Amino acid sequence: MEIRGREVPAWQQAALGVVAFTALLWLIEVVDVAMSHRLDRYGVQPRSDEGLLGIVLAPFLHGGWDHVSANTGPVLVLGFLTLATGLLRGLAATAVVWTVGGVGVWLVAGSNTNHIGASGLIFGWIVYLAIRGVVNRKLWEIVLGVVVLFLYGGALWGVLPGQPGVSWEGHLFGAIAGGLAALLLTNDRLAGMSGAGARFRR
């Protein structure tokens, strides 16, 4: 990206993108509250036709101020780290987590439930960042993964059922999708794509 002929560093693009995304989450929640939470029905509703739309929309929706507040810090930190260490690769990883995680919930979660929130993205980013360095065999990525696990690894207990009102299925499939993204978007694979003429920058 260039602004007035000056190349904008990837980390600045990442920061701008994740701040804009977080602001959008809050704006949508403002509208949702003003509409008496009528938007929340557009979450992932397993095995229903309407619930398919939730695969796209659910990460934007939250069940109140406490919900969106709890997700804001992790979205800012983990989203930034995911994008800053490779903008296009980070966007691709996010797309994998978003799509695969949502489809997993739609296929497996209990009937007559509704799943909303960006937590699936958060769990996907944690796992993606944690194992990417091991897959790529890069020391600095391994160190970053260790730091991410130190800060957020405790949250991974959220993939287990037991807490009422919490979508452990969303957490679980988000985490699985994050691992899949790390395996799919390796340095070797991307180098092969680049060698074949694909314009995919790591």
C-alpha angles and dihedrals in degrees: 000000000000130000116194090340094310120117110235112223116247092242091057091049089049092050092049092047097049093044090051091049092049092048088052090054090055093045091052090049090052089054091044093053090048087053093050091253094298090142091064092078088073092075126112108297106187118245095352125120092230090048091063088072087059091067086072100032106035098084089058094054129078135182098237142314095301091054097050091041092054091052097044099079096047092044091053095046102037095036090052093049091048093052100034094059092057119348101205093036089050091051090049091049090050090050090052092049093045095049104035093041092051094046091049091054092046092052102041113022121100121282120258093026130122122212122199138159142068093268092105089059091048094052090045092052092049093055094040093054093040098056103026093088092051091051093047094039091227118145098212092050090050090052090050089050091052090051091049091050091048092052101036108011092102089064090066089080082076090080088076122085121243111086111099116234094015120114100230086168090060090049093047097048092041089055092046090049090050090055090048091051091052091051094046098044100051123151090246093053093047092047088054091051091049090050089053090056100265114145096226115137119201 
